[in-house]
Amino acid sequence: MNRYDVCVIGSGLAGVSTALSLNKNLRVALVTKKALEDSNSYLAQGGINILKDPSDRETFIEDTLKAGHYKNTKASVEKMVDQSPEAIQFLIDLGVEFSKKNGQFDYGREGGHSIARGLHIDDEVGKNILDVLYKRLEERENIDIFEHEEALDLLVHKNKCYGVQTDRRIFYSTNVVLATGGLGGLFDRSTNFSHIRGDGLAMALRHQVAIKDISYIQFHPTSLYEEEADRQFLISESVRGEGALLLNHEDRRFIDELKPRDIVAQAIFKEMEREDVAYEYLSMEKIGKEKIPRRFPMIFQELMDRGVDPRASYVKIIPCQHYTMGGIACDQYGRTSMEGLFAVGEAGNVGIHGSNRLACNSLLECVVFGRLLGAYLNSHLLKAKDFPGLRLDFAPNPEDDRREIFERIEEDEKIKAGAN
Ligand SMILES: Cc1cc2nc3c(=O)[nH]c(=O)nc-3n(C[C@H](O)[C@H](O)[C@H](O)COP(=O)(O)OP(=O)(O)OC[C@H]3O[C@@H](n4cnc5c(N)ncnc54)[C@H](O)[C@@H]3O)c2cc1C
């Protein structure tokens, strides 16, 4: 019988931060649908925020609330900002090395930020953090990793979670963590991996677990325009932070490039409609021909591989789905409305982002709240002597899940429209 103290579903930064924060005497299963690195966290380019100086506290909180249109839960935002230096230190202690300039951290600035406070590692912050964390994970003898295994549903009895059934086996555990990411895979155009498509949310809905603000979905202003692509290639906001401009087909700017994402994305959609075109342009000229490959090596290479030289020509861009702010309602310890079921990262909603996420706050959310959840489970682990003989008697249908989620999104939109 596969019995585990804690069963974590998902190998993005939220799931991995949680697993690495658990005591080494706990038996932990980490289950993930594809390979370890097939997560949206791994794709993160721009950076991870930190409160670099106590004098920035109020501004950092205000930038986050303002970007989220004050729909955020302020106590959660304060917690994240206050815990950010410890969260970054946790990563550094595990071996992560952030980019430096003249021996000091090199902070990047993105849309909606009053000052530069994003730590980066070249332009592949997610990959470079997670490659280190995966090594630490593999060194932990108490953590068993199950790759290419899909969680299908929760095992539930009287609103208490007793484990998870996957496409291969049953994991019995009275502490199940949903770190399954957002909904991007359900959209036609998204920067997300297509296999990350709200599976955790669908499980929660099937068992009447409370969800919150599910219609709050973020569109990123600048994904590369391609006629056909499985996943939209993202051009990080930090490119605009370094001076890149948005231009229309008449070579004119139409928006302040460093406004929050929702405002910039809406302005691009509006301009596309006004000009009756399928895309607008990003000009990287102001960054400088030499600096582009040095500061953005991955983005530069990906564009070149697609036949676009950003040193010599404009880049065609279009906004697309990027992030899910809403999700499974949870508190700062990841607790949901079901006993023994926890949510963290993009799958959960602890109220950090309100109706629009400030750039570089999601990786930070994963680490801060993953650590808090780990610490909570270390001292409040739920134990069960007996597991009711539960197993699934049906196979979840992804099409039904998709329909259900979009219906919930529509319902939430209507409620919010009525409230305004
Ligand atoms: C292109 C891109 C760039 C980004 N850049 C930044 C940035 O610069 N800064 C920033 O802060 N944020 C950025 N983000 C957002 C951020 O990377 C992530 O969205 C966020 O870290 C969410 O992490 P997570 O661990 O909650 O989920 P994810 O990283 O999405 O991980 C979800 C995990 O759950 C697994 N899973 C899903 N369903 C199942 C199932 N049924 N069974 C088993 N496993 C399952 C997946 O395989 C995956 O391992 C970016 C996102 C994208 C897509």
The ligand as an ORCA input file, in Angstrom:
! r2SCAN-3c Opt
* xyz 0 1
  C       6.541     31.784    -20.125
  C       6.326     32.166    -18.691
  C       7.156     33.118    -18.092
  C       6.965     33.473    -16.751
  N       7.821     34.366    -16.157
  C       7.683     34.641    -14.841
  C       8.611     35.480    -14.149
  O       9.560     35.981    -14.747
  N       8.410     35.714    -12.834
  C       7.366     35.183    -12.133
  O       7.239     35.450    -10.932
  N       6.490     34.358    -12.751
  C       6.626     34.069    -14.070
  N       5.743     33.219    -14.682
  C       4.703     32.563    -13.882
  C       5.317     31.429    -13.089
  O       6.376     30.834    -13.750
  C       4.360     30.254    -12.785
  O       3.145     30.435    -13.326
  C       4.236     30.035    -11.350
  O       5.510     29.893    -10.849
  C       3.328     28.849    -11.016
  O       4.059     27.831    -10.411
  P       3.338     26.535     -9.823
  O       4.377     25.724     -9.187
  O       2.152     26.950     -9.038
  O       2.763     25.808    -11.113
  P       3.551     25.234    -12.420
  O       4.951     25.711    -12.440
  O       2.694     25.519    -13.549
  O       3.575     23.679    -12.108
  C       2.423     22.882    -12.145
  C       2.861     21.432    -12.001
  O       1.715     20.588    -11.808
  C       1.830     19.448    -12.662
  N       0.481     18.923    -12.898
  C      -0.593     19.560    -13.429
  N      -1.663     18.755    -13.457
  C      -1.251     17.560    -12.936
  C      -1.884     16.290    -12.718
  N      -3.166     16.066    -13.038
  N      -1.152     15.292    -12.162
  C       0.156     15.472    -11.828
  N       0.810     16.651    -12.025
  C       0.107     17.673    -12.574
  C       2.533     19.996    -13.890
  O       3.078     18.965    -14.685
  C       3.595     20.882    -13.219
  O       4.672     20.102    -12.775
  C       5.914     32.879    -16.025
  C       5.074     31.926    -16.631
  C       5.269     31.578    -17.955
  C       4.357     30.572    -18.580
*
